[in-house]
């Protein structure tokens, strides 16, 4: 490259073929040497080469050749590809054009959506105004007649007795009033010759039928120019006839009947979705040096692997909210396990707190090395709810999960999961995840579409959601009542399956499609802390959860179970086998990680919303950064929903009554070995768990329960530390008691025989 640079300099400075045209070759070269010694040009060798190049290709040809040599030398030395630079530039240009195009499409769609909403609101307001006008008109309209005697069926002869009413000339159309004009009934009742009850329906029926005139039920507007006794049932063209319905009566009885006939369901206000302005939008930090920093990290990663004898190349990297994933492609012959075993050495050289290796990445011929970012970017729930993935999604029960390692929003559908297990240590983001799940449902589904049952044994986590329209019952905080709620869910599941069988459908989607006017809502049961329920009634809770998890998917009932103690005592094998979708937050050990998602990796998560999401059917979990929502944001949304209705929320009365009823404590069935254990303890005058275990060949738990039952029955005394329990009943007293019982048994038949005599 240096030689071509000197030649380029020489070709730019001098044209020696023209400078010494008369000299021979020896003299010309001597002059070249002298000029090079004096510091002119590019030296003797450069001048000689330039001379021959100029002689062969001319001045401009020499310039092009030397310039090309300089560029080629620069590219070879720096290992820079012009194609990559051009491709990178074109990719950025294409990405910029695509982003502008997408943003333009979104803006146009938003404008169109706003126009449609304005048009829809205007039409609804117009329809509501028209409906209110019709209701007011129907209340105020009272038919008026030119001759009240015709209205009540009075003959012309009776008019002279009762006195005529001044109505003007009937033959003058100009003075004839509109038959549908508004008229005060109080004025009609005080007209001459008409009693106040003349305008009641009973008066119409009695007088109209007896006189042979038209009854109010088939009354029409009197014709123009007809005599009082003429046929008034043929209106002239242009005149309106009254519908054959009873006149509107302003009496109390008619008013009550009208009130009873009102359809209150049509007056219910539709559910108004809360706006995203209730949620906080946090500022994002933009750093221009991120890409350069990631290039440097990729180079360090390659050098680290090279030092340990692993030849690999970073082919791609992507930065997410909390981690950066480097996609590593090893050379042929390199084992994947060799890279995995170097995780601690990679973390040391990359100066990372902890790294996670995904080997291989599903669907790619690469190994993923996930390194924590220096600064974690928070994923706002508002950002996810405003994304196209949530707005255009067709999820029946939406769930805004978070963002993946590429920064793309990830949405879930609870109806397809169909049950979800959420587990993680304290402070890992489990409670925030439940809040985002509930808010996603509030923002994406109506109360008639999805109903919620919230179980909160800790009392303070979900209590703020009381009063929202989606709740079937108030938030359950008593573990015993939670068991009753699960029992109700099992009964509801059975009832729904009976409905499906009667109507020839297989699931809730088919039922709602067949009966759109009588749709069944989806029911989501959220249990915030399963460990407390398992302590109160482990067997019953486990049975109910298993029944719902096994059968309730088609019935539209879904379980969301959360716990901060992911041990096998809480998440039993039966529960885990029936809940296919799982979310694992940061845990303490690999054993806990395997308990949740059947594989390690959750112990290396960073906490604060960093999760592994394993949906149904996935071979490996997907790493996400969960969305974040604060408590005050939740309170704003709940207050908004409560403020939209002045009425109390409509709860499921049957379930509410079932839960509120204080159940009498059920007596546990007596153990089959209780009497034998009682006799053994009294006979040997000592009692211990180990003795019962040896004698009856039973386990510790059953033997301990027998000792407790004997203590409750007064056979043995309380526990006294290391001392054996005292036997409170002697053998003689036991024999005497048995003898008394036998005597009573013998006397009872004799007394029964004496009673008839």
C-alpha positions in Angstrom: 0.0 0.0 0.0 2.9 2.3 0.7 4.5 1.7 -2.7 1.2 2.5 -4.5 0.9 5.6 -2.4 4.3 6.8 -3.4 3.6 6.0 -7.0 0.3 7.9 -6.8 2.2 10.9 -5.3 4.8 10.7 -8.1 2.2 10.5 -10.8 0.4 13.6 -9.3 3.7 15.6 -9.1 5.6 15.0 -12.3 5.3 13.5 -15.8 8.9 12.5 -16.5 8.3 11.2 -19.9 7.5 14.8 -20.9 10.1 16.5 -18.6 13.1 14.8 -20.2 12.1 14.0 -23.8 15.6 14.4 -25.3 17.6 12.4 -22.8 18.6 8.9 -23.2 17.7 6.2 -20.7 21.0 6.4 -18.7 20.8 10.2 -18.4 17.2 10.1 -17.4 17.8 7.5 -14.7 20.8 9.5 -13.5 18.5 12.6 -13.2 16.0 10.4 -11.3 18.6 9.4 -8.8 19.8 13.0 -8.3 16.2 14.2 -7.8 15.5 11.4 -5.3 18.7 12.3 -3.3 17.5 15.9 -3.2 14.1 14.8 -1.8 12.0 15.5 -4.9 9.4 13.0 -6.1 9.0 9.5 -4.7 12.6 8.4 -5.0 14.6 6.6 -7.7 12.5 3.4 -7.7 9.2 5.3 -7.7 10.3 7.5 -10.6 11.4 4.5 -12.7 8.2 2.7 -12.2 6.2 5.8 -12.9 8.1 6.4 -16.1 7.3 3.0 -17.5 3.6 3.2 -16.4 3.3 6.7 -18.0 4.9 5.3 -21.1 2.5 2.4 -21.3 -0.8 3.8 -20.0 -0.4 7.5 -20.2 -0.8 10.0 -17.3 -4.4 9.3 -16.5 -4.0 5.6 -16.8 -1.1 5.6 -14.4 -3.2 7.7 -12.0 -6.1 5.2 -12.0 -3.8 2.2 -11.6 -2.0 3.7 -8.6 -5.2 5.0 -7.0 -6.8 1.5 -7.3 -3.7 -0.1 -5.8 -4.0 2.3 -2.8 -7.7 1.4 -2.2 -7.1 -2.3 -2.6 -4.2 -2.1 -0.2 -6.3 -0.2 2.3 -9.1 -2.7 2.2 -6.8 -5.7 2.5 -5.0 -4.1 5.4 -8.0 -3.0 7.4 -10.2 -6.1 6.4 -13.1 -3.8 5.7 -15.8 -4.9 3.2 -17.3 -2.2 1.0 -20.2 -4.6 0.4 -20.9 -4.8 4.1 -20.8 -1.0 4.5 -23.1 -0.5 1.4 -25.4 -3.3 2.7 -25.5 -1.7 6.1 -26.3 1.7 4.7 -29.1 0.3 2.4 -30.5 -1.7 5.3 -30.7 1.4 7.5 -32.3 3.3 4.6 -34.8 0.5 4.1 -35.5 0.3 7.8 -36.1 4.1 7.9 -38.4 4.0 5.0 -40.3 1.0 6.5 -40.7 2.8 9.8 -41.9 5.9 8.2 -44.4 3.9 6.1 -45.6 2.0 9.2 -46.0 5.1 11.2 -47.9 6.7 8.3 -50.2 3.7 8.2 -50.8 3.8 11.9 -51.5 7.6 11.8 -54.0 7.1 9.0 -55.6 4.2 10.8 -55.9 6.2 14.0 -57.5 9.1 12.1 -59.9 6.8 10.4 -60.7 5.2 13.7 -61.3 8.6 15.4 -63.6 9.5 12.5 -65.6 6.3 12.9 -65.8 6.8 16.6 -67.0 10.3 16.2 -69.6 9.2 13.6 -70.7 6.4 15.8 -71.1 8.6 18.9 -73.0 11.1 16.8 -75.4 8.4 15.6 -75.8 7.1 19.1 -76.5 10.6 20.4 -79.0 11.2 17.6 -80.7 7.8 18.3 -80.8 8.5 22.0 -82.3 12.0 21.4 -84.9 10.5 19.1 -85.8 7.8 21.6 -86.1 10.4 24.4 -88.3 12.5 22.2 -90.5 9.6 21.4 -90.9 8.8 25.1 -91.7 12.4 25.9 -94.2 12.6 23.1 -95.9 9.3 24.1 -96.3 10.6 27.6 -97.7 14.0 26.5 -99.9 12.9 23.6 -103.7 12.9 24.3 -106.2 12.7 21.4 -108.7 15.6 21.2 -112.0 15.4 19.5 -114.2 18.0 17.8 -117.2 16.6 19.6 -116.6 15.0 23.0 -120.0 13.3 22.8 -118.7 11.2 19.9 -115.7 10.3 21.9 -117.8 8.8 24.7 -120.6 7.5 22.5 -123.4 10.0 23.5 -126.3 10.2 21.0 -127.5 13.6 19.6 -130.6 13.4 21.7 -128.5 13.1 24.9 -126.6 16.2 23.9 -129.6 18.4 24.5 -130.0 17.0 28.0 -126.4 17.3 29.0 -125.6 20.5 27.2 -123.5 21.0 24.1 -119.9 21.8 24.1 -118.7 24.7 22.1 -116.5 23.3 19.5 -117.0 25.6 16.6 -118.5 24.6 13.3 -117.5 21.1 12.3 -117.6 21.9 8.7 -114.9 24.5 8.8 -111.5 22.8 8.2 -109.6 25.9 9.0 -110.7 25.9 12.6 -110.3 22.2 13.0 -107.4 21.4 15.4 -104.8 18.6 15.0 -106.3 15.4 16.5 -102.8 14.6 17.9 -102.3 18.0 19.6 -101.2 18.1 23.2 -104.1 18.7 25.6 -104.3 19.0 29.3 -106.6 16.2 30.8 -107.6 18.5 33.6 -109.3 20.8 31.1 -111.2 18.0 29.5 -112.6 16.8 32.9 -114.3 20.2 33.6 -116.1 20.5 30.3 -119.8 21.1 30.4 -122.0 18.1 30.7 -119.2 15.6 31.1 -118.5 13.9 34.4 -114.8 13.6 35.5 -114.9 9.8 35.0 -116.0 10.2 31.3 -112.4 9.8 30.2 -111.7 6.6 32.0 -111.4 3.3 30.0 -114.4 1.8 32.0 -116.6 4.6 30.9 -115.6 4.1 27.3 -116.3 0.4 27.4 -119.8 0.7 29.1 -121.1 3.7 27.0 -119.5 2.9 23.7 -120.7 -0.7 23.5 -124.2 0.0 24.8 -124.8 2.9 22.4 -123.5 1.0 19.4 -120.8 3.7 18.7 -117.1 3.1 18.2 -115.2 2.2 21.3 -112.0 3.9 22.1 -110.1 0.8 21.0 -111.1 1.2 17.4 -111.6 5.0 17.5 -110.7 7.2 14.4 -110.6 10.9 13.9 -114.1 12.4 13.0 -114.6 13.2 9.4 -115.1 16.7 8.1 -118.6 17.9 7.5 -120.3 14.9 9.0 -123.3 15.1 11.3 -122.8 14.3 15.0 -124.6 11.1 14.4 -122.9 10.3 11.1 -120.3 7.7 10.3 -117.1 9.0 11.8 -115.0 6.0 10.9 -114.0 7.1 7.4 -111.4 9.9 7.6 -110.9 12.2 4.7 -107.7 12.0 2.7 -105.0 13.9 4.5 -106.4 13.3 7.9 -104.6 10.9 10.4 -106.3 8.0 12.0 -105.5 7.1 15.5 -104.0 3.6 16.1 -106.4 1.1 17.6 -104.9 1.3 21.1 -106.3 2.6 24.3 -105.7 6.3 24.9 -102.9 7.3 27.1 -104.3 7.8 30.6 -102.6 10.0 33.1 -104.1 8.2 36.0 -102.0 6.5 38.7 -103.0 3.0 37.5 -102.0 3.6 33.9 -98.7 5.2 35.0 -97.8 2.2 37.1 -98.5 -0.1 34.3 -96.3 1.9 32.0 -93.5 1.9 34.6 -93.7 -1.9 35.0 -93.4 -2.4 31.2 -90.1 -0.5 30.9 -87.3 -2.7 29.7 -84.5 -1.8 32.1 -81.9 -3.9 30.3 -82.0 -1.5 27.3 -81.1 1.4 29.6 -78.0 -0.2 31.0 -74.9 1.7 30.2 -72.4 -0.2 28.1 -69.0 -1.0 29.5 -66.5 1.8 28.9 -62.9 0.7 28.6 -60.5 2.7 30.7 -58.1 4.9 28.8 -54.3 4.3 28.7 -53.8 7.9 29.9 -54.5 6.5 33.4 -51.2 4.6 33.2 -47.8 6.2 33.4 -45.5 6.6 30.4 -41.9 6.8 31.5 -39.1 8.4 29.6 -36.7 6.1 27.7 -32.9 6.7 27.7 -31.4 6.7 24.2 -27.7 6.0 23.9 -25.9 6.3 20.6 -22.9 4.4 21.8 -24.8 1.1 22.5 -24.1 -0.5 19.1 -20.4 0.4 19.4 -20.3 -1.0 22.9 -22.0 -4.3 21.8 -19.4 -4.6 19.0 -16.7 -4.4 21.5 -18.4 -7.0 23.8 -18.7 -9.3 20.8 -15.0 -9.0 20.1 -14.2 -9.7 23.7 -16.5 -12.8 23.6 -14.8 -14.2 20.5 -11.3 -13.6 22.0 -12.3 -15.3 25.3 -13.5 -18.4 23.5 -10.4 -18.4 21.3 -8.2 -18.4 24.4 -9.9 -21.6 25.6 -9.5 -23.2 22.2 -13.1 -22.7 20.9 -13.3 -21.2 17.4 -16.6 -19.3 17.1 -17.9 -16.2 15.6 -20.7 -13.8 16.7 -23.1 -13.6 13.8 -25.8 -11.4 15.4 -26.7 -9.6 18.6 -29.9 -8.1 19.9 -30.4 -5.8 22.8 -33.5 -6.3 25.0 -34.8 -4.3 28.0 -32.7 -6.2 30.5 -30.2 -8.4 28.6 -28.3 -8.5 25.3 -28.1 -11.8 23.5 -25.1 -12.6 21.3 -25.7 -15.3 18.7 -22.6 -17.4 18.5 -21.9 -19.8 15.6 -19.1 -22.3 16.4 -17.0 -23.7 13.7 -17.5 -27.3 12.4 -16.4 -29.9 14.9 -16.8 -27.7 18.1 -19.1 -29.3 20.7 -21.9 -27.3 22.1 -21.2 -28.6 25.6 -17.7 -27.2 25.4 -19.2 -23.7 25.1 -21.7 -24.3 27.9 -19.0 -25.5 30.3 -17.2 -22.1 29.8 -20.1 -20.1 31.3 -18.2 -19.0 34.4 -15.1 -18.0 32.4 -17.2 -16.1 29.9 -18.9 -14.2 32.8 -15.5 -13.4 34.2 -14.1 -12.0 31.0 -17.3 -10.1 30.1 -17.4 -8.6 33.6 -21.0 -9.8 33.9 -22.8 -10.7 37.2 -24.4 -13.8 35.6 -24.8 -15.1 32.1 -27.3 -17.6 30.7 -26.4 -19.8 27.7 -29.2 -21.1 25.5 -27.7 -23.9 23.4 -28.9 -24.0 20.8 -31.4 -21.3 20.1 -34.7 -22.9 18.9 -35.0 -22.6 15.1 -31.4 -21.2 14.6 -28.0 -22.8 14.1 -26.5 -20.7 16.8 -25.8 -20.6 20.5 -27.4 -17.8 22.5 -25.3 -16.1 25.2 -27.4 -13.7 27.3 -25.5 -11.0 29.2 -27.2 -8.5 31.5 -27.3 -4.9 30.4 -25.6 -2.2 32.5 -28.9 -0.4 32.8 -32.2 -2.2 32.7 -35.0 -0.5 30.7 -38.4 -0.7 32.3 -41.2 -2.0 30.2 -44.4 0.0 30.8 -47.8 -1.6 30.7 -49.1 1.4 28.8 -46.5 0.9 26.0 -47.8 -2.7 25.5 -51.5 -1.8 25.7 -50.9 0.9 23.0 -49.0 -1.4 20.7 -50.5 -2.9 17.5 -50.0 -6.4 18.9 -52.6 -5.6 21.7 -54.9 -3.4 19.6 -55.1 -5.7 16.6 -54.9 -8.9 18.6 -57.8 -11.4 18.5 -57.2 -12.8 22.0 -60.3 -13.7 23.9 -58.7 -13.2 27.3 -55.6 -11.0 26.5 -52.5 -10.9 28.7 -49.7 -8.3 28.0 -46.7 -10.4 29.1 -43.8 -8.1 28.2 -40.9 -7.8 25.7 -38.6 -10.5 24.4 -34.8 -10.2 24.0 -35.3 -8.3 20.7 -37.6 -5.7 22.3 -40.8 -6.9 20.5 -44.0 -7.0 22.6 -45.3 -10.4 23.5 -49.0 -11.1 24.1 -50.7 -14.1 25.5 -54.2 -15.6 25.4 -55.3 -17.2 28.6 -58.1 -19.1 26.8 -55.4 -21.0 24.9 -52.9 -21.6 27.7 -55.5 -22.7 29.2 -54.1 -22.7 32.8 -51.1 -20.8 34.1 -48.6 -21.4 36.9 -46.7 -18.3 38.1 -43.9 -18.9 40.6 -40.8 -17.0 41.9 -39.0 -15.8 45.0 -40.1 -12.8 47.0 -39.4 -9.5 45.1 -39.0 -11.2 41.7 -42.1 -9.6 40.2 -44.8 -12.1 40.8 -47.4 -9.7 42.3 -46.7 -7.1 39.5 -47.3 -9.9 36.9 -50.7 -10.6 38.5 -51.6 -6.9 38.4 -50.7 -6.6 34.7 -52.7 -9.8 34.0 -55.8 -8.3 35.6 -55.4 -4.9 34.0 -54.9 -6.6 30.6 -58.3 -8.2 31.1 -59.9 -4.9 32.2 -58.5 -3.2 29.1 -59.3 -6.0 26.6 -62.5 -7.7 27.7 -66.0 -6.6 28.8 -67.6 -7.8 32.0 -70.1 -9.9 30.1 -67.3 -11.6 28.3 -64.9 -12.4 31.2 -65.6 -12.8 34.9 -63.0 -13.0 37.6 -62.7 -14.9 40.9 -59.8 -13.5 43.0 -58.4 -15.4 45.9 -56.0 -13.5 48.1 -55.0 -15.3 51.3 -52.5 -12.4 52.0 -55.5 -10.0 52.2 -53.6 -6.9 51.0 -52.5 -7.9 47.4 -55.8 -8.0 45.5 -58.2 -6.3 47.9 -58.1 -3.1 45.9 -60.0 -4.7 43.0 -63.2 -5.0 45.0 -66.0 -3.2 43.1 -64.9 -3.7 39.5 -67.7 -5.0 37.2 -65.7 -8.1 36.2 -65.9 -9.8 39.7 -68.2 -12.7 40.2 -67.9 -12.3 44.0 -65.8 -9.9 46.2 -62.2 -10.8 46.7 -61.9 -14.0 48.7 -59.4 -13.7 51.6 -60.4 -16.6 53.8 -58.7 -19.9 52.7 -61.7 -21.9 53.8 -64.0 -19.8 51.6 -61.6 -20.2 48.8 -62.2 -23.9 48.9 -65.9 -23.3 48.6 -65.3 -21.0 45.6 -63.3 -23.8 43.9 -66.1 -26.2 44.7 -68.6 -23.8 43.0 -66.3 -23.7 40.0 -66.4 -27.5 39.7 -70.2 -27.4 39.9 -70.4 -24.6 37.3 -68.2 -26.6 35.0 -70.5 -29.6 35.4 -73.6 -27.5 34.6 -72.0 -26.0 31.5 -71.1 -29.4 30.2 -74.7 -30.5 30.7 -75.8 -27.4 28.7 -73.3 -28.2 25.9 -74.6 -31.8 25.7 -78.2 -30.7 25.5 -77.5 -28.2 22.7 -75.1 -30.4 20.7 -71.9 -28.3 21.1 -68.5 -29.2 22.4 -67.1 -26.1 24.0 -67.9 -22.6 25.1 -67.0 -21.1 21.7 -69.5 -23.3 19.9 -72.2 -22.5 22.5 -71.7 -18.7 22.2 -71.7 -18.9 18.5 -74.9 -20.9 18.5 -76.7 -18.7 21.1 -75.3 -15.2 20.6 -78.1 -13.7 22.7 -77.3 -15.9 25.7 -73.5 -16.1 25.8 -71.7 -17.6 28.6 -68.8 -15.6 30.0 -65.3 -17.0 30.5 -64.3 -17.4 34.1 -60.7 -16.8 35.3 -59.8 -17.9 38.8 -56.7 -16.2 40.1 -55.1 -17.6 43.3 -52.4 -15.3 44.6 -50.7 -17.6 47.1 -51.3 -21.3 46.7 -49.0 -22.2 49.7 -51.5 -20.9 52.2 -54.4 -22.9 50.7 -52.3 -26.0 50.7 -51.6 -25.5 54.5 -55.3 -25.2 55.3 -56.8 -28.0 53.2 -54.1 -29.6 51.0 -56.1 -32.7 49.9 -59.3 -30.9 49.1 -57.6 -27.9 47.4 -55.5 -30.2 45.3 -58.5 -32.3 44.2 -60.5 -29.3 43.2 -57.6 -27.7 41.3 -56.9 -31.0 39.5 -60.5 -31.4 38.4 -60.7 -27.8 37.1 -57.3 -28.1 35.3 -58.2 -31.4 33.7 -61.7 -30.6 32.4 -62.6 -26.9 32.6 -60.8 -25.7 29.5 -63.7 -26.4 27.1 -66.2 -25.0 29.7 -64.4 -21.6 29.6 -63.0 -21.8 33.2 -59.3 -21.0 33.6 -56.9 -21.2 36.5 -54.1 -18.8 37.3 -52.0 -20.0 40.3 -49.2 -18.0 41.8 -46.9 -19.0 44.7 -43.6 -17.7 46.1 -42.6 -21.1 47.5 -42.0 -23.4 44.5 -41.5 -26.6 46.4 -42.9 -30.0 45.7 -45.1 -29.7 48.8 -46.9 -26.8 47.2 -46.6 -27.5 43.5 -47.3 -31.2 43.5 -46.7 -33.4 40.6 -50.5 -33.7 40.0 -51.0 -30.0 39.9 -47.9 -29.4 37.6 -49.0 -32.2 35.2 -52.3 -30.5 34.6 -51.1 -26.9 34.2 -49.1 -26.8 30.9 -48.3 -23.1 30.7 -45.8 -21.7 33.3 -44.0 -18.5 34.2 -40.8 -18.7 36.3 -39.3 -15.7 37.9 -36.0 -15.5 39.7 -35.6 -18.4 42.2 -32.9 -19.4 44.6 -31.7 -22.8 43.2 -31.8 -24.9 40.2 -34.1 -27.4 42.0 -36.8 -24.7 42.3 -36.4 -23.9 38.6 -36.9 -27.6 37.7 -39.9 -27.7 39.9 -41.5 -24.9 37.9 -40.5 -25.4 34.3 -38.8 -28.8 34.4 -35.4 -27.3 33.5 -32.8 -25.1 34.9 -32.2 -21.4 34.1 -34.6 -19.5 36.4 -31.9 -19.4 39.1 -29.8 -17.2 36.7 -32.6 -14.6 36.1 -32.0 -11.0 37.3 -35.2 -10.4 39.2 -37.5 -7.3 38.8 -39.7 -8.8 36.1 -37.1 -11.0 34.4 -39.0 -14.2 33.6 -39.0 -17.4 31.6 -42.3 -18.0 29.9 -43.1 -21.5 28.7 -46.4 -21.7 26.9 -48.3 -24.9 26.1 -46.5 -26.9 23.4 -43.1 -25.1 23.7 -40.0 -27.2 24.1 -38.0 -24.5 25.7 -39.0 -21.4 27.7 -38.7 -17.9 26.3 -37.0 -15.2 28.2 -39.0 -12.0 28.6 -38.9 -8.8 30.6 -42.3 -8.5 32.2 -44.3 -5.3 32.0 -44.4 -3.0 35.1 -47.3 -1.2 36.7 -47.4 0.7 39.9 -50.0 0.5 42.7 -51.2 4.1 42.1 -51.8 3.2 38.4 -53.9 0.2 39.5 -55.9 2.5 41.9 -56.6 4.9 39.0 -58.0 2.3 36.8 -60.1 0.7 39.5 -61.4 4.2 40.5 -62.3 4.9 36.9 -64.3 1.7 36.6 -66.1 2.3 39.9 -66.9 5.9 39.0 -68.7 4.8 35.8 -71.5 3.3 37.8 -73.4 4.4 40.9 -74.8 1.0 41.5 -73.3 -1.8 43.5 -71.5 -4.4 41.4 -73.7 -7.4 40.5 -72.2 -10.4 42.2 -73.1 -14.1 41.6 -75.7 -14.5 44.4 -75.7 -18.2 44.5 -71.9 -18.4 44.9 -72.0 -15.4 47.4 -74.6 -17.1 49.6 -72.8 -20.4 49.4 -69.6 -18.8 50.6 -71.2 -16.6 53.3 -72.9 -19.5 54.9 -70.9 -20.7 57.9 -70.5 -24.4 57.4 -70.7 -26.5 60.4 -67.4 -28.4 61.1 -67.7 -31.8 59.6 -66.8 -34.7 61.9 -64.0 -36.7 60.5 -64.7 -40.4 60.2 -63.2 -42.5 63.1 -60.1 -44.4 62.2 -60.7 -48.2 61.8 -57.8 -48.8 64.3 -59.1 -46.4 66.9 -60.8 -49.0 69.2 -57.8 -51.4 68.8 -55.4 -48.6 69.7 -57.6 -47.6 72.7 -57.6 -51.2 74.0 -53.8 -51.5 73.5 -53.0 -48.3 75.3 -55.2 -49.1 78.3 -53.9 -52.7 78.5 -50.2 -51.7 78.4 -50.8 -48.4 80.4 -48.5 -46.5 78.0 -48.9 -44.6 74.8 -46.5 -43.6 72.1 -46.5 -43.1 68.4 -43.6 -45.6 67.8 -45.6 -48.3 69.8 -48.6 -47.9 67.5 -46.4 -48.0 64.5 -44.7 -51.3 65.5 -48.0 -52.9 66.7 -50.2 -52.0 63.8 -47.5 -51.6 61.1 -48.7 -48.2 60.1 -46.9 -45.0 59.1 -45.9 -42.1 61.4 -48.7 -39.8 60.3 -51.5 -42.2 61.0 -50.1 -43.2 64.3 -49.7 -39.6 65.3 -53.4 -38.9 64.4 -54.5 -41.9 66.5 -52.6 -40.5 69.5 -54.3 -37.1 68.9 -57.7 -38.8 68.8 -57.0 -40.7 72.0 -56.0 -37.4 73.6 -59.3 -35.8 72.5 -61.2 -38.8 73.8 -59.6 -38.4 77.3 -57.8 -41.7 77.1 -54.2 -40.3 77.2 -52.9 -37.1 78.6 -51.2 -34.2 76.8 -47.7 -34.2 75.4 -45.1 -33.6 78.1 -41.9 -33.2 76.1 -39.6 -36.3 76.3 -41.8 -38.0 78.9 -44.3 -40.6 77.8 -47.9 -39.7 77.7 -50.0 -40.7 80.8 -52.9 -43.1 80.3 -55.9 -41.5 82.0 -58.2 -44.6 81.9 -57.4 -47.7 83.9 -58.2 -51.2 82.8 -60.7 -51.8 85.6 -62.6 -48.6 84.7 -62.7 -49.7 81.1 -64.1 -53.1 82.0 -66.7 -51.5 84.3 -67.8 -49.2 81.5 -68.2 -52.1 79.1 -70.3 -54.0 81.6 -72.6 -51.0 82.1 -73.0 -50.7 78.3 -73.9 -54.3 78.1 -76.6 -54.0 80.8 -78.1 -51.0 79.1 -78.2 -52.9 75.9 -80.1 -55.8 77.6 -82.6 -53.5 79.3 -83.5 -51.6 76.3 -85.4 -54.4 74.5 -87.4 -55.3 77.7 -88.5 -51.7 78.0 -89.7 -51.6 74.4 -91.8 -54.7 75.0 -93.5 -53.2 78.1 -94.5 -50.0 76.3 -97.4 -51.5 74.3 -98.9 -53.2 77.4 
